[in-house]
Amino acid sequence: MDCYTRRDRELPAALRRSLARCVSCALGLVILLGSSAVWAASYRWVDEKGRVVYSDVPPGNSSRGYVELSPQGRTLRQVESAEARAKRAAEANRLAAQARVQR
């Protein structure tokens, strides 16, 4: 093996195996770290000024709704805003009260 020689002397077999393991571990680590960036989700929301914002971290303001997107741009999950949740709960309460009155 010409690539594992050092000044016309061949490296010991144990050292060659150790070097091969180190190289394969380093290659695996590079592949693992590179693939995590590919599968990272992105987020989309509308800010206070009405602009659509895309980011790799969700909005810090938990009261604001956002959409989680896949790397291909498809919607994975939609989180509604606190205001929208309150409106939905109020509507559900109103319908329940109306149903009780009708009974």
C-alpha positions in Angstrom: 0.0 0.0 0.0 1.8 3.0 -1.3 -0.4 5.6 0.4 0.4 4.3 3.9 4.2 4.5 3.7 6.4 6.9 5.6 9.9 7.5 4.1 10.1 4.2 2.4 9.0 2.3 5.5 5.5 0.7 5.7 3.4 1.7 8.7 2.5 -1.0 11.1 -0.8 -2.8 10.5 -2.3 -1.6 13.8 -1.6 2.1 12.9 -3.1 1.7 9.4 -6.3 0.3 10.9 -6.4 3.1 13.4 -5.9 5.7 10.7 -8.6 4.1 8.6 -11.0 4.2 11.6 -10.3 7.9 12.2 -10.8 8.8 8.6 -14.1 6.9 8.4 -15.3 8.5 11.7 -14.4 12.0 10.4 -16.3 11.3 7.2 -19.3 10.0 9.0 -19.3 13.1 11.2 -19.2 15.4 8.2 -22.1 13.6 6.6 -24.1 13.7 9.8 -23.6 17.4 10.3 -24.3 18.2 6.7 -27.5 16.2 6.6 -28.9 18.0 9.7 -28.8 21.3 7.9 -30.7 19.8 4.9 -33.5 18.5 7.1 -33.9 21.7 9.2 -37.3 23.1 9.3 -38.1 26.7 8.5 -40.8 29.0 9.8 -43.1 31.6 8.2 -45.1 34.3 9.9 -46.3 37.8 9.4 -44.6 40.5 11.5 -46.1 43.6 13.1 -45.6 45.7 9.9 -47.4 43.1 7.8 -44.3 41.6 6.1 -44.0 37.9 5.6 -40.9 36.6 7.5 -39.1 33.3 6.8 -36.6 32.1 9.4 -34.9 28.9 10.7 -36.1 29.7 14.2 -39.7 30.2 15.3 -40.8 33.7 16.3 -39.9 34.7 19.8 -43.3 36.1 20.5 -45.4 33.1 21.4 -48.6 35.0 20.9 -47.9 35.3 17.2 -49.0 32.4 14.9 -46.6 30.8 12.5 -46.3 28.0 10.0 -43.6 25.3 10.2 -42.3 24.4 6.7 -40.4 21.4 5.4 -37.2 21.8 3.4 -39.3 21.4 0.3 -41.6 24.3 1.4 -44.6 22.2 2.4 -46.6 23.0 5.5 -45.7 20.6 8.3 -47.6 22.3 11.2 -49.6 25.4 11.7 -49.6 27.1 15.1 -52.3 29.7 15.5 -51.9 32.9 17.4 -53.2 33.5 20.9 -55.7 35.9 19.5 -57.0 33.3 17.0 -57.2 30.7 19.8 -59.2 33.1 22.0 -61.6 33.9 19.2 -62.1 30.1 18.5 -62.8 29.5 22.2 -65.2 32.4 22.4 -67.1 31.1 19.4 -67.3 27.6 20.9 -68.6 29.0 24.2 -71.2 31.1 22.3 -72.4 28.0 20.3 -72.6 25.9 23.5 -74.6 28.5 25.3 -76.9 28.8 22.3 -77.4 25.1 22.2 -78.2 25.1 26.0 -80.8 27.8 25.4 -82.5 25.9 22.6 -82.8 22.7 24.7 
